[in-house]
């Protein structure tokens, strides 16, 4: 009976993996198809990747995604780190409520958050463009940074910081030479996670993007509406591969941090 259950669970797990990743695999495979028609395989080619990089609109969308992702990730990491340190070191009367409000963007549906940000920018008479995208991406990325860093701070304890202060270190020197080095893997993992979320976001970006701030996901959506071409497959493949690599790097930093400080999030 136990063997039967184990085989059933194993088969079900593999079935779910096939269900999830088979469409992605087919999409990536047909990015190398020599034919413009995805229904038939005509041979292997790299020409769709070549034509993709010759497309100025694609390159502009790529540069928008990269610049917005880097700026928003830096801001989210700095603000998330500062907020995590503040919550840890200062007694807050409504700590539970504050934590709930900070982590709320993680569970709010993206379409509601995108609409709320659009209304906010509209009421504040802020023109939609790159900076509204950056502010929106910081808003939904910062809680993920805080989840990572707060977990590291919670398990780090106060012993090392107190020892440094007993030896005459000022709070700033303690932060610079003790706290930040200990949580640095978490900070790097938070930055990479923020960049991944920014690079992949479509729904929130759809609401707050301006006419000259089209990102890669928005550009892909526009291509699909006009008809799927192998260039869309090639662009999607590059986006998937880059995202997977970033997630793997972030996970490696998280595991390194977990081994050093026994952190779980």
Secondary structure, 3 states (H helix, E strand, C coil): CHHHHHHHHHHHHHHHHHHHHHHHHHHHHHCCECCCCCCCCCCECCHHHHHHHCCHHHHHHHHHHHHHHHHHHHHHHHHHHHHHHHHHHCCCCCHHHHHHHHHHHHHCCHHHHHHHHHHHHHHCCCCCCHHHHHHHHHHHHHHHHHHHHHHHHHHHCCHHHHHHHHCCCCHHHHHHHHHHHHHHHHHHHHHHHHHHHHHHCCHHHHHHCCCCCCCHHHHHHHHHHHCCCHHHHHHHHHHHHHHHHHHHHHHHHHHHHHHHHCCCC
